Amino acid sequence: MARPAKGARLVRSLEGEAKAKERLEVILQTVAGELTIREACEDLGLSEARFHQLRQEALKGALASLEPKARGRPKRAEPTPEAELIATLEAEVDDLKTELLGSQLREELSTLLPRREKGGPKQSEEERRAAAAERKRKRRERRLARGAELRAERAAQAKNAASEDG
C-alpha cells in the first residue's frame, strides 16, 4: 500500500520564513490544480498580477536550481596578476627569512667557536711527518697491548677449563 502524497504540504518541513513558505505552498497548489488563481489571491491577499509575478519567479528559481551541473569539483579560477605577484612576494619573503636565520646562526656560531688564526704558525712538512709517525707508534702500542691482554685471557680460560676437567 502506497503512502498518500503530501504535495504542497512538503513546503511546511522546509526551513524559511513562514510567509514565504505559505506563498510557495499556495503557488504549488495552483500549479497542481488544487486551488484557482482567484482563491490563491484571496488566501494571500494579493492582486492577480502580483500573484502571477510571484509564481513566475518561483518557477524560474526552481528551474534554475534543477539545471544540470558539471560533475566533480569546480575548476580553480585562473590566478589574477595581483594574486601571482602576492604569491611571488610571499615566497621571496620566506626565502629571505630563511637566509636571515642562517646568517644569524652562522654569526652566533662564529662567536662561540674558537677560530684558527689564518696567519698563525703552520706546521712544517717535517713536523707533520713527525706527528703522523707518533700517532702511528701510539696505535701500534695500543694494538700490541690489546693483543697481550687477549692472550692472557685465553690462557686463563684454558687453565680454568683444564682444572674443571681434571
Secondary structure, DSSP 8 states (H G I E B T S, - for coil): ------GGGGGGGS-S-HHHHHHHHHHHHHHHTSS-HHHHHHHHT--HHHHHHHHHHHHHHHHHHTS---SSS-------HHHHHHHHHHHHHHHHHHHHHHHHHHHHHHHHS----TTS----HHHHHHHHHHHHHHHHHHHHHHHHHHHHHHHHHHHHHHHHH-
